[in-house]
Amino acid sequence: ELIGAAVNEARILLSRSTGFLKYSAVRSFIIKHEDPWDQLKQIVEHFQLKNQFNPFSRCIVCNGHLEKVPKQSILHLLEQNTIDYFSEFWRCPDCNRVYWKGSHYERMLKITEAIMS
């Protein structure tokens, strides 16, 4: 099923399994590392993706493009602590998930910077 999807959709199959290398119809890339952040760094380096990074621009649920929205327009979707402590918000127009620079933001920013360096 994975091979069929990769061929039909002209995608690169990322895997830790070398078994996919025997299928010449499929473009595959073997990931060496077990740690997810090392895997991501390996992929970014191999495919030269550093200048294509645009962190916090896509929805982690559906991959839609995030749009900045006024706080007032989404108050009904937020919990009181979020309303009290945050002022900038983004929403995915595809699935309506709301994002803000919460406690996870700084951690993800450091990870992104580490991958980019």
CORCOR-V43715 format. One record per residue. N is the residue number from 0. NEAR is the number of other C-alpha atoms within 12 Angstrom. Layout:
N/NEAR ; N/NEAR
This chain:
0/10 ; 1/19 ; 2/24 ; 3/17 ; 4/15 ; 5/21 ; 6/18 ; 7/15 ; 8/14 ; 9/15 ; 10/17 ; 11/23 ; 12/30 ; 13/26 ; 14/22 ; 15/20 ; 16/16 ; 17/15 ; 18/16 ; 19/23 ; 20/20 ; 21/14 ; 22/17 ; 23/13 ; 24/18 ; 25/24 ; 26/24 ; 27/27 ; 28/25 ; 29/22 ; 30/26 ; 31/20 ; 32/16 ; 33/15 ; 34/12 ; 35/15 ; 36/21 ; 37/19 ; 38/21 ; 39/26 ; 40/27 ; 41/25 ; 42/27 ; 43/22 ; 44/19 ; 45/16 ; 46/16 ; 47/15 ; 48/16 ; 49/21 ; 50/13 ; 51/12 ; 52/18 ; 53/16 ; 54/21 ; 55/27 ; 56/21 ; 57/24 ; 58/24 ; 59/19 ; 60/17 ; 61/16 ; 62/17 ; 63/20 ; 64/24 ; 65/27 ; 66/23 ; 67/22 ; 68/21 ; 69/18 ; 70/23 ; 71/14 ; 72/17 ; 73/24 ; 74/20 ; 75/12 ; 76/17 ; 77/22 ; 78/13 ; 79/11 ; 80/11 ; 81/22 ; 82/21 ; 83/12 ; 84/16 ; 85/21 ; 86/22 ; 87/23 ; 88/30 ; 89/28 ; 90/32 ; 91/26 ; 92/20 ; 93/17 ; 94/18 ; 95/22 ; 96/26 ; 97/35 ; 98/35 ; 99/30 ; 100/19 ; 101/20 ; 102/13 ; 103/13 ; 104/15 ; 105/14 ; 106/13 ; 107/17 ; 108/19 ; 109/15 ; 110/19 ; 111/22 ; 112/17 ; 113/16 ; 114/25 ; 115/24 ; 116/12
